[in-house]
Structure formats: structure tokens, C-alpha cells
Amino acid sequence: MITRFFSTAESDAPTDVNRKSAAYKYGGDPMAEWLHMLSMDSLQDDETGETDWDFWCARFGKRLLFSNDQGRVWVEKHPSEQSAINAFNVVSEAYGDWLDGDVRATLDTVLARIKSYTAHQLSGDADCASPDSPTSAGAHFLTNVRDNVVERVEGFDADDLEALRSEVGTVQDVVSEIADEAPNVYTYTLWCQFVDLAAYNEDPTELGADGSDMEQSARVCLYMIAERLAQALFTEIHEALREA
């Protein structure tokens, strides 16, 4: 419906738009203000870019809406929807190239730093006891979580990286998967991890464990430690990307 509405002429722009503010922020174009208002409700057909780059761009049918870091908002009208799509794709590809440059370089730096973290350092991020030694069961538990985070992020495409750059909560499902996989499948090693990291200080009832199954409760406690660590590492990556 949005596309059909905005395939009409420029003069069809709503007349109840605040023309006084449009004269400054929107260059006197009420259509730019109207589309900008609609974009706040995510009614655009597609979007790309960001003001930290050259500009943010959204497509509404055969119109492209732009905004930059100085607060200016403007509209480009194309002769057809396909023409607008083609122009939008050029912007999207240029933005992707920028992400692959600056953001990828920053990503390489932060991942290299995370790879260097020792089990003792990781225990601080996980808010658990420090392992008895660099080769203990608890140490392997923490470094495996670290390595899984790095491996997942190294496999992210440009869209995944941009989502992580914008909001760390977008990787919550990945955090949960990594935490699920962290406790060892063998009972003996599981309890070694549990004791080494003092996981008995955790409260498994927070995640529904009632203590009737001791091994399952131990797994839940270790899950909580792994989740905190993975979340902390993803947050570090997110913050580094935001500063790129």
C-alpha cells in the first residue's frame, strides 16, 4: 500500500506536514518530512547505510529517502520503482564495502585480542572462580567458550556484523547456543568443570532447575557461567564495532 501511495506525483505530498520545520531540516520539502515520519514506524520497503557512514537511506516505492549526520533529510524521486531499486542497490553495495573495510579491520583487531585472553582473564568476564591451572577442566571450559564466540563471529556476513554493531541483543540466540554446548557431555568432566569454576555458587533455580536432578542442576550452573562469558565477549565486540 505504501508503494502504491507514493507512486503519485510530488504535489500529492500531505499538506498537514509542519512546513516551518521542513524549511530547515527537510529543505522545504514536505514529502521528505512525511517519508521521514513513516520511516520512524519502519514503513519503508528497504533501508541501508547509517549516518556514521555517509548517510542512511530508505526506499519507499520509487523514492529514496536520505539523512546524514548533520540532521539533513532529503528525497530523490526516480522515474520507476525499478530505477529506485537499482539506485538503492548501488548505495547498499557502497555501504557494504565500507563495512568490509573499516569494520572488518576493527573486527580483526578485537578478535585477536579476545583470542589472547587466558582462562584467568576469562573467569573475570564470566564472574566465576579462576581455574586451578591453565590446563584444568575449568580452564578448558572457559577457553572453549571464547573460541566458540570467535568462530561464530568470524563466520558472520555483513548483515550479521551490522546487526551486532547496532545492538548486542541481536546475538542472544547465538549466546544461548554457545552456553548450551559448553558443559561437557561426560559426567566426570562435567563435575570437574563444576568444582574448578566454583559453579556451586550459582543459583540454578533462576532457570527452573529444582535440584531433583543433580547432574542437570550442575549443567544449568555451568550454562549460566558460559552465558555470562559469551555475553561479555559479544558486548566487547559490539562496543569495538560501534567505535569503528
C-alpha positions as CSV (number, residue, x, y, z in Angstrom):
1,M,0.0,0.0,0.0
2,I,2.9,2.4,0.8
3,T,4.5,1.8,-2.6
4,R,1.2,2.4,-4.4
5,F,0.5,5.6,-2.5
6,F,4.0,7.1,-3.2
7,S,3.9,6.3,-6.9
8,T,1.9,9.5,-7.3
9,A,3.3,13.0,-8.2
10,E,5.3,15.1,-5.8
11,S,2.4,17.5,-5.4
12,D,0.5,14.7,-3.7
13,A,2.6,15.1,-0.6
14,P,0.4,15.6,2.5
15,T,-0.4,19.3,3.2
16,D,-0.6,18.9,7.0
17,V,3.1,18.4,7.4
18,N,4.9,21.1,9.5
19,R,6.2,23.3,6.7
20,K,8.1,25.6,9.1
21,S,10.4,22.7,10.3
22,A,10.5,21.4,6.7
23,A,12.1,24.6,5.6
24,Y,15.2,23.8,7.7
25,K,15.6,20.1,8.4
26,Y,13.9,19.0,5.2
27,G,15.0,21.7,2.7
28,G,11.4,22.9,2.4
29,D,10.2,19.5,1.1
30,P,7.1,18.3,3.0
31,M,7.4,14.9,1.2
32,A,10.8,14.4,2.8
33,E,9.3,15.1,6.2
34,W,6.4,12.8,5.6
35,L,8.6,9.9,4.5
36,H,10.9,10.5,7.4
37,M,7.9,10.3,9.8
38,L,6.9,7.0,8.1
39,S,10.4,5.6,8.4
40,M,10.2,6.0,12.2
41,D,7.4,3.4,12.1
42,S,9.6,1.2,9.8
43,L,7.2,1.5,6.9
44,Q,9.9,1.7,4.2
45,D,10.4,-1.0,1.6
46,D,14.0,-1.3,2.5
47,E,16.9,0.5,4.2
48,T,20.7,0.6,4.2
49,G,23.6,2.7,5.4
50,E,23.9,4.8,8.6
51,T,24.7,8.4,9.4
52,D,28.1,7.3,10.8
53,W,28.9,6.4,7.2
54,D,28.0,8.9,4.5
55,F,24.2,8.7,5.1
56,W,21.3,6.5,5.9
57,C,18.9,5.6,3.0
58,A,15.4,4.1,2.8
59,R,13.3,3.2,-0.2
60,F,9.6,4.0,-0.5
61,G,8.5,2.7,-3.9
62,K,10.3,4.9,-6.4
63,R,11.5,7.4,-3.9
64,L,14.7,7.2,-1.9
65,L,14.9,9.0,1.5
66,F,18.3,10.1,2.8
67,S,19.6,11.5,6.1
68,N,23.1,12.5,7.2
69,D,24.9,13.1,10.5
70,Q,24.1,16.8,10.3
71,G,20.4,16.1,10.5
72,R,19.5,16.9,6.9
73,V,16.9,14.8,5.3
74,W,16.1,14.8,1.5
75,V,14.3,12.7,-1.1
76,E,15.2,11.6,-4.6
77,K,12.4,10.6,-6.9
78,H,13.1,8.1,-9.7
79,P,11.2,7.5,-12.9
80,S,10.2,4.0,-11.9
81,E,10.4,1.7,-8.9
82,Q,13.0,-0.5,-10.7
83,S,15.1,2.6,-11.2
84,A,14.8,3.4,-7.5
85,I,15.7,-0.2,-6.6
86,N,18.8,-0.1,-8.8
87,A,19.9,3.2,-7.2
88,F,19.3,1.8,-3.7
89,N,21.4,-1.3,-4.5
90,V,24.3,1.0,-5.5
91,V,24.1,2.7,-2.1
92,S,23.8,-0.7,-0.3
93,E,26.9,-2.1,-2.1
94,A,28.9,1.0,-1.3
95,Y,27.9,0.7,2.4
96,G,28.8,-3.0,2.4
97,D,32.3,-2.1,1.0
98,W,32.7,0.4,3.8
99,L,31.7,-2.2,6.4
100,D,34.0,-4.8,4.9
101,G,36.8,-2.2,5.2
102,D,36.8,-0.3,8.5
103,V,34.5,-2.6,10.4
104,R,36.4,-5.8,9.3
105,A,39.7,-4.2,10.2
106,T,38.3,-3.4,13.7
107,L,36.8,-6.8,14.0
108,D,40.2,-8.5,13.2
109,T,41.8,-6.4,16.0
110,V,39.2,-7.1,18.7
111,L,39.1,-10.9,17.8
112,A,42.9,-11.1,18.0
113,R,42.7,-9.5,21.5
114,I,40.0,-11.9,22.7
115,K,41.9,-14.9,21.4
116,S,44.8,-13.9,23.6
117,Y,42.7,-13.9,26.8
118,T,43.8,-16.5,29.3
119,A,41.5,-18.7,31.4
120,H,42.2,-16.5,34.4
121,Q,41.2,-13.3,32.5
122,L,38.1,-15.0,31.1
123,S,37.0,-16.1,34.6
124,G,36.7,-12.4,35.4
125,D,34.3,-11.8,32.5
126,A,32.4,-14.9,33.5
127,D,32.2,-13.8,37.1
128,C,33.3,-17.2,38.4
129,A,36.2,-18.7,40.3
130,S,39.6,-18.7,38.5
131,P,40.6,-22.2,37.3
132,D,43.2,-24.2,39.3
133,S,45.6,-24.2,36.3
134,P,45.7,-23.2,32.6
135,T,45.1,-26.8,31.7
136,S,42.4,-27.7,34.2
137,A,38.8,-28.7,33.2
138,G,37.5,-25.3,34.1
139,A,40.2,-23.6,32.1
140,H,39.3,-25.6,29.0
141,F,35.6,-24.8,29.6
142,L,36.3,-21.0,29.5
143,T,38.7,-21.1,26.6
144,N,36.3,-23.2,24.6
145,V,33.5,-20.6,25.1
146,R,36.0,-17.9,24.0
147,D,36.9,-19.9,20.9
148,N,33.3,-20.6,20.0
149,V,32.4,-16.9,20.2
150,V,35.4,-16.0,17.9
151,E,34.5,-18.8,15.5
152,R,30.9,-17.6,15.3
153,V,31.8,-14.0,14.7
154,E,34.4,-14.9,12.1
155,G,31.6,-16.6,10.1
156,F,29.3,-13.5,10.3
157,D,28.4,-11.8,7.0
158,A,28.0,-8.1,6.5
159,D,24.4,-8.1,7.7
160,D,25.2,-10.1,10.8
161,L,28.0,-7.7,11.7
162,E,25.9,-4.6,11.2
163,A,23.2,-6.1,13.4
164,L,25.8,-6.8,16.1
165,R,27.3,-3.4,15.6
166,S,23.8,-1.8,16.1
167,E,22.6,-3.9,19.0
168,V,24.3,-6.6,21.0
169,G,21.0,-8.2,21.8
170,T,20.7,-9.5,18.2
171,V,23.1,-12.3,19.1
172,Q,21.2,-13.6,22.1
173,D,20.3,-16.8,20.3
174,V,23.9,-17.4,19.5
175,V,24.9,-16.7,23.1
176,S,22.4,-19.3,24.3
177,E,23.6,-21.9,21.8
178,I,27.2,-21.4,22.9
179,A,26.3,-21.7,26.5
180,D,24.2,-24.8,25.8
181,E,27.2,-26.5,24.2
182,A,29.7,-25.5,27.0
183,P,29.2,-28.1,29.7
184,N,31.0,-31.3,28.9
185,V,28.9,-34.3,27.8
186,Y,30.8,-36.7,30.1
187,T,29.7,-36.7,33.7
188,Y,33.2,-36.9,35.3
189,T,34.5,-33.9,33.3
190,L,31.3,-32.0,33.9
191,W,31.8,-32.3,37.7
192,C,35.5,-31.3,37.3
193,Q,34.4,-28.2,35.5
194,F,31.7,-27.5,38.1
195,V,34.2,-27.7,41.0
196,D,37.0,-25.9,39.3
197,L,34.9,-22.9,38.5
198,A,33.0,-23.0,41.8
199,A,29.8,-23.3,39.9
200,Y,28.1,-24.3,43.2
201,N,27.8,-20.6,43.8
202,E,25.3,-20.2,41.0
203,D,21.5,-20.5,41.6
204,P,20.1,-22.9,39.0
205,T,16.6,-22.2,40.2
206,E,16.8,-18.9,38.3
207,L,16.5,-21.1,35.1
208,G,14.0,-23.5,36.5
209,A,16.2,-26.3,38.0
210,D,14.6,-27.6,41.2
211,G,17.6,-29.7,42.4
212,S,15.9,-33.1,41.9
213,D,18.4,-34.0,39.2
214,M,21.9,-33.0,40.5
215,E,23.7,-33.5,37.2
216,Q,21.2,-31.4,35.3
217,S,21.4,-28.7,38.0
218,A,25.2,-28.7,37.6
219,R,24.8,-28.3,33.8
220,V,22.5,-25.3,34.4
221,C,25.1,-23.7,36.7
222,L,27.8,-24.1,34.1
223,Y,25.4,-22.8,31.4
224,M,25.0,-19.6,33.5
225,I,28.7,-19.1,33.7
226,A,29.1,-19.7,29.9
227,E,26.3,-17.4,29.1
228,R,27.8,-14.6,31.1
229,L,31.2,-15.1,29.4
230,A,29.8,-15.3,25.9
231,Q,27.6,-12.2,26.6
232,A,30.6,-10.3,27.9
233,L,32.7,-11.1,24.8
234,F,30.0,-10.2,22.4
235,T,29.5,-7.0,24.2
236,E,33.2,-6.2,23.9
237,I,33.0,-6.9,20.1
238,H,29.8,-4.8,19.8
239,E,31.5,-1.8,21.6
240,A,34.6,-2.1,19.4
241,L,32.5,-2.1,16.2
242,R,30.4,0.9,17.4
243,E,33.6,2.9,17.7
244,A,34.9,1.8,14.2
